[in-house]
Each structure stands twice: as C-alpha cells, then as structure tokens.
C-alpha cells in the first residue's frame, strides 16, 4: 500500500546496548501483524538482527529498517545499535529519522548510552521520546528511572504512561492523561480498572506533565499558574507541537516481551510524532524527485542502497543523477525493506524509505535526484576512526584477498579505513574500537574466506644526526677487464630547513666530474631510507660533496653511488645519531568526574598538558603525546569515562625520544630484523 506523506512516520530506536531496542521493534511488528510470531534475540530469528555476526554475538551491529502498518499509518522503524563501536550506524539512522525513541531499562535508568543518544538527537534537533523498558524484570523501578531522566534532562521530560503494580507485580500500564489502564491478554491490549491506590501517583505524574505542557505556550502557562486544568485536547495539541519543536520529551513504558505498553506507544507515534513534512528535515511532495542514500547493504546477492525520498517520489525505471559524482543511475527495481526481506514495489512516495539494487557509482550519504534538480542534500557525518591495528593474513599470499574483502565491506561501513604503510610494511586497519575491528575480521573470514591476525601498528620513527662529520667513501673493485672505482669525501651535518635531504657540492679542480654528482646524490638518497641506529629513515640531513677522485676508465655512476653509500655508513655513526619519535596533538573531551584519571593517565603516556577548557558541559583537555604511547588509548579512555569520553589525535612533529626509549626502540628493531631473516 502507498501511504501519503502525512501518514508516514520515521522513527529511530536508540539507546544503550542491551536495553531492549531490538525486542521493542520485534514487538511492534508482531503487535501490528507485520510478523506472525515474535522473534527472540536468543533464538537468532528477529527481523532486525539478521546478519550472521549479530546472531552469533546477540547484539545489533548494523542499523536495520522495518515497517509496521497501524491505524492507516506506515511506521518506518530503524533499529540502531547501542554499542559505541557502531556509532556510525546511528549517524546513518538519524540522517533520515524524523523522531528518536531512547530506550532505557527500568532497573538501570539513565546510562551513558541514553546520555549519548540524547546528545545526538539534540545536536541534530530531532524530536525525542523515551521508552522505559523491561518493566517486568526483577528490580525494575520505573519511578527511579523516570526521576533520573527528569533530573538529567530537565522538565521537558514528561510522563505519558506509568506501570500498574499489584502485589509487587506489573500487571498493566496507566495512561496519565486519560487515567485509563491497560493490560495485554493473548497479544491484544485490553482495558482494566485503574487501581484506587494508583490515583495519587497518576495525579502526581499528571501534574509533571501539565508543567511541561505549560512551558510550550504562553496562554497555557497563564492557565497553569491560575490553577486551571488543561483539557485533553489542549494537552494533545501541546504534546504534538512540543514534540515537533523539541520542547517536550514524552516518557512511555512497557515490556516488549509481553507487549505491555506497545499499543499506547504506537498510538502516540501516530497521533503526536511528526510526519516527514513536519519534522526538522522537511520534505517537499510537489517537487522533482530526490532521495538521500542512508545505508548500503552488500552481500553475496549484490548491493542494496537504502534511501529516504526527500522530494517528489521515486518510481521504478527512473533515471536519476548523482550530483556528487555527476554520473547517472538507472533505477530498475525498488523495494521496501522488512529487515533482510525486500518487498518489490513500483513507487516510494515522498517521506518514505525504500531500497534500490545495483547502483554503480553511489555510496552511503550520496543524493540521487532528477537531472532538472541536480542538487546534493546534506550527507552523513561519520565519527573518525580512533583505534588502529596492523592486519595480515594467517596464510601468506592472501593480502589481495584482505584488500578486496575490506573494499567490499567498506561499501557497507564507512567508519573504518585501511592504509598500506610502505614505510612500516604493514596494512593498518582503523575503526571505532576493538569490537568493531573484531567484527570486520570475522566478516572477512565468513564472507570472503580469509583468516587474519592483528598486531599493534608499528610507529614510524625517524633518525637524525646532531654533529658535523667529514668522511671518505672509497669503492675500488678489480674483476678483470674494467674495474669499479669511485672515491668521495662528504660532509654530513644536521639542518632544520626541511626533513628531506639537502645535497650540495663544493668540489674544486674537477676531482669528481660533474656527471657523477647525480650518482652521489642518488646513493645518499637510497641510503637515508635506513638509519644506522634502528633502520628508520634519516631526516634533517645535509650532505656536501667536498672532494674525491676518479679513474678515467674504471669510474662509473654505479661506482660513485656505492662510494656515497659507504661514506654514509662510515659517517653517520660518528655524527651522534638519535631517534626521533612522532608527537601528536591530543584533544580529549571528558566529564569533570574523570579529570583525575585522565591527567594521571596522560602522565603515564609521557604527555605534556597544553590547556583545558569547558565545551558543552564537558572538559576538553589538550596535550602533546608521543604517538607510540597512544596504542589502546581508545579502549582505556572508554574504560576511564564509562564510554562518555571522546578524543581526536593528529600528528604535529617529530621530537627526540628519551634515551631509555631510544634504547628500547633500537632493541626492538634488532629483534624484528632477526625475526624476519
């Protein structure tokens, strides 16, 4: 069925991992008849967690799109992962969601996942609601969870439902506005009497709701202070308007396992949540076709590009242009997605989500539009990778399989990078954390048949000299017939103009003919790729050819190139060589409570604090830290801040390493060289 834009809702389920988002999505589908049985995460048969890795790990790894049809409304549900390693999937979901539902477990209340979800939604000005889940679990406490929400996020947080508790058990949910109570029997919602002992509690919650409603409108505020009660219609109108402009965050509750509270939540989604044309990312029905691709699914059957129509409508057999690449894409078959199941349709209307197969030159975040429009919409900002490891195959010779497999995986996941570092001779994969990298390695094995191993990425050190020396390099070889002869005197000295070698010559009297100067320079440039201490490239070096001699028959470019390298090997050990380590600029954003741990940790990493400032209620600590000390920082920071911290780290310069560090680098390089022989 094709729905008009006003009868479409796009919601994203977000929150901490394990709080019940996938279970809630599953119950919404079952309750509305989209599925004929409710899947369970433990059984690996939920609609949203269909990837083999999700089933094996029993966590959501990718955002998945489903839909429920309820009261003449199509509700597109995007179930986003709660684990921080998959924050890029949340970015994709929020690009097309018109509202977010933060799922919070009743016995845990506000945790870091809820805090992060709130911030994501606030930063993008997306309407938000909260669903307090797992009411029927032991030690569940709705009221404690609700109070922590209100204390943390303010009076915009207001209750719409509350649990009905009898004999210590949750038997239903109460609608705070209508004062009616509901239970679930045989998968259906039925009305039950509101217990007399709940009246006081619902009145108290109604008062909190009225306070939040009053703040949405001056007229309502006057009425509130005058002590007049709001009508149900006034409350409903204020709720819808307050949700749209983010001044109200309604709180619902329930149990997705039993379906308790799901109908009330779905009613609110239909009645109060913004349609695509009313949200913060308005769409245009009467305009040329345009859609933004928010996700790519790549499997053995091909590539699916999931999109949201932001203007006009998308129909099969259309030809659209990608403004980012300038290429045209033929839209052949289009689908609605129900998890991994695709349902072919002829049209996706404005505001709705769909999928298209076999796009050739379009990636996640791109726009597809009518050639008359040819205008790119806002893309998707992904968090920068912060955790790096060297990756290599267990069986030699499979490097190409790793590269091609990761290239395919990058079609789905744009939050990791792969770099072939020719200097350290390592392929380095960078992602959001250890779980992210582990999932990618598992997919390489399961999808592409290549088993890999990980090791810490090597640090690209440098070497330089600290004093001036003058040495001779003499190459003489007689092999019968023409021999080889090259003789040079070279001055080596430190310089600070450029990392690159500065080559000069001040030869008098033709002791070395000019035509051999390039060979001398080439010999030196080849030599500086390997320093004399630990084999790292030599930087900030000046070499001046000052004298030498030649043989009219036996001299050659090769002989002078060899002579230059002999001078290098003889001279640099005498020139007080040292090892330089890369230094990076670290900006760490943390809560105040973590300051002590962070500063202590910085000290252990040989970091030099450069300043602190307050930003968005968080402390930003800036420091210079040796790159070698940053291995594992992403995981340590997460541990120290319970996942609340974030950081950026950029290379700035090379500095001389302390003597003890230099000794260890030299020993490690020697051991590695012996191991490779």
PyMOL commands that set and color helices and strands:
alter all, ss='L'
color gray80, all
select helices_A, chain A and resi 5-7+21-31+41-43+52-57+84-96+112-123+142-153+196-214+218-225+232-244+262-271+399-412+434-448+514-527+557-574+592-604+627-630+633-641+659-676
alter helices_A, ss='H'
color red, helices_A
select strands_A, chain A and resi 8-14+64-70+73-79+99-105+127-133+157-159+161-166+169-175+180-185+188-192+249-253+290-299+302-311+314-315+318-322+327-331+334-338+341-345+347-348+353-357+367-369+387-393+417-421+426-431+452-455+462-464+469-477+484-494+502-505+541-549+578-590+608-615+618-626+646-656
alter strands_A, ss='S'
color yellow, strands_A
deselect
rebuild
show_as cartoon
